Each structure stands twice: as C-alpha cells, then as structure tokens.
Amino acid sequence: MTLSGGSKSRTLLAAAGLAAGLTAALTLGPVAAQGATIDTMAAQGDVALGSQACAGPFEAGAKDIVAASGSAFQLSKFGVPVGVPANFELRRGEPGTDFFSDAKVVQRATTDFFATSVQAGDPLLPGAFWVCVSAAPGDVVSRVPVHYKLFLGNGLPA
C-alpha cells in the first residue's frame, strides 16, 4: 500500500503534533509541581524504652494530603542498620493544637517501617498532625537505644 503525497504530509504533521504534545506535557508537568507548596518536617535520633519522640505539629488544610512515615533500627556490630520493631503513632488534634499529648491517636502500628497518609476529603482534615515513635519492649531494645527517623508533611494540594 502506498500513501499519496497528501497522506504523507498529514501523517508527518500528526506525528509532529504528537511529539510536540508529549514534549509540552513532559515540560509542563514538573513546572506545575515546582509551583506547589510542599511542607515537610523531619526528626531523627535515639529513643529509649519508656520515652517518646515526635515530629510535628503539621497544620493540614481540608485540601492537603498528610503523609507520615518513620523507621526504627539499630546498628549491627558491622555498623549496618537493622530494622527493629518500634511503636509508631499518627496523632491528630484540632487545628491550632500545639502539643502532641493533646492530640488523639488515629493510627498505631508496631513495626520497623511505618507509612500512612490522610487524603483530601477525609473527615480528619483539617487538623494538626504528629508522627511519633517509642521503643517497643524486647530483648534487643532493652540493651541499646533505638535509632529512628520520622517524616511528616503534605503531598500536592488537591
């Protein structure tokens, strides 16, 4: 099957239009993301049995996405991080709440890696949020403190 001169031109124009559209989409996508405000909080350190550490408060509006994560680990004799279970919590207070103990625990897990989110439209929004960690009892934890890293912030506004 052969194409006439007009069909070849239309095919080339269509291909050029598709390429221009893809270029614009790939170029404008990151630019739009760069214009969005993304707030994050982080904390890291050691937590001993009986103590608690938190990152926050993060004030989230009704259209925000709240993202929280944390990891708990101890260093092996070779200096390699090895995950250990810790108690993680996502806490929420009414907007303007400034201390985590005044906030209600809305999610809890005992794990070495914690990740959760509250999506726009959730009844928990708006609110003030914290992500907290405490050492979980056990043979390994009682010997040395648990190292932790916590992150809290928002995703792109809805």
N, C-alpha and C positions, 0 to 999 in steps of 0.2 A: 504494500500500500504506500503510495506517495502522497505527500502533502503539497498543496498548491502554495504559491508564494504568500497569499493572504493568510493561510492557516499557519504557516511557519512564523509569520510576524506576530500573530495572535498568541501562539504558543510561547514565543520568546518574551512578549510583553507580560503574559500571565506569569511566567517563571520569574521575571524581573520584579513584578509586583509582589509575588510571594516572598521573594528574598528580601525586598525592602520591608515588607510587613514583619517578617521574622527579626530582621535587624532592629526595627523600631521596638518591637516587643522586648527583645533582649536588652536593648539600651535603656528603655524607659522603666523596666521592672526594677532594677537596682536603684535608679534615681528616685522612684517613688518610695522605696524602702528607706533610702537615706533621709528623706524628709520626715519620716515618722519618728516620734519621740519614744525611745525605749529606755526605761529606768531600771537599773539593777542594783541590788545590794549583795554583798558577799561577806562572809565571815569564815575564819579558819583558826584552828588552834587545837588545844587538847581539852578533853572533858573527862573528869574522874567520876567514879561511882558516887552517886548522891548529888551531883551538880548538873546544871543545865545551861546550854548556850543557845542563843537565838540570833537571827538576822531579821531586822525589821524596825519599826513598822513601815510597811509599804502601803500607801494610800491608793486604793484602786477605785476607779470610777465605774459606772454602770457599763461602759463600753470597752473596758480593759479586759485583757486576758492575764490572769495571775498565774505565773509559773514558779514553782518551787522545787528545789532538788537538794540533795545532800548525800555525802558519802562518809563512811566511817572506816578507819583502817588502823592497823598497827604495822610497824616495820619489822620485817623478819631479821634474823641475825646477819643477813646479807644486805640489809638496807632497802629491801624491796617491799613496797606497800602491799599488805594482805588485808582484804576486806574482813571486817568483824561486825557482828550484829550490834546495832545501837537502836535506841528508841527515838524515832523521828515523829514530829507533830507539825501539822499545819494548823495555826491558830488564827481566829478571826474575831475582831472587835468591831464595834460600831465605828463609823468614820470619826476621826479625831481621837480615838483611844490611843494613848501613848505608852502603855506598858503591857508586855505580853501576859502578865499574870491576870490582867483584867479581861483577857480575851478567852473565848471558848475554843476548845479543841474540836476542829471539824474533821480532821483525818489523822489517824495514828497508824504507824507500822513499825515493826521491829525487823530491821534488815540492814545490810551493809550499803545499799544504794536505794535512795528514796527519790521519787519524781512524781509530781502531781501538777494539775492545773485546774483553774476555775475559769470556765469560759464565759464570755459576754452573754448576758441574759440570765445567768444563774442567780437564784434568789440571795446568794451570799454577797452579791455586788449591789451597791458599793460597800466598802468596808476597809478596815485596817488589818493587814496580814503580817504574820511572822512564820518563819520556819525554824523549828527548834530541834535540838538533839540532846540526849542524855545517854550515859553509858548504860548498857544492859548488863545485868549481873551475869557472871560466868567465870570460869577458871582463868581464861586469858585476860579478861578485863580487870580482874582484881589485882593482877601483877603489875600492869603498866597502864598509863592513861591511854584513852582512845583519841587518835587524831581525827579531826573532822574538817569538812569543807561544806559550807552552806551557800546556796544561791537563791535569790528571791527577786522577782521583777515582773514586768509585763511583756506580753507579746505585742504584735502590731495592733493598734486600735481597730475595732470592728468597723 
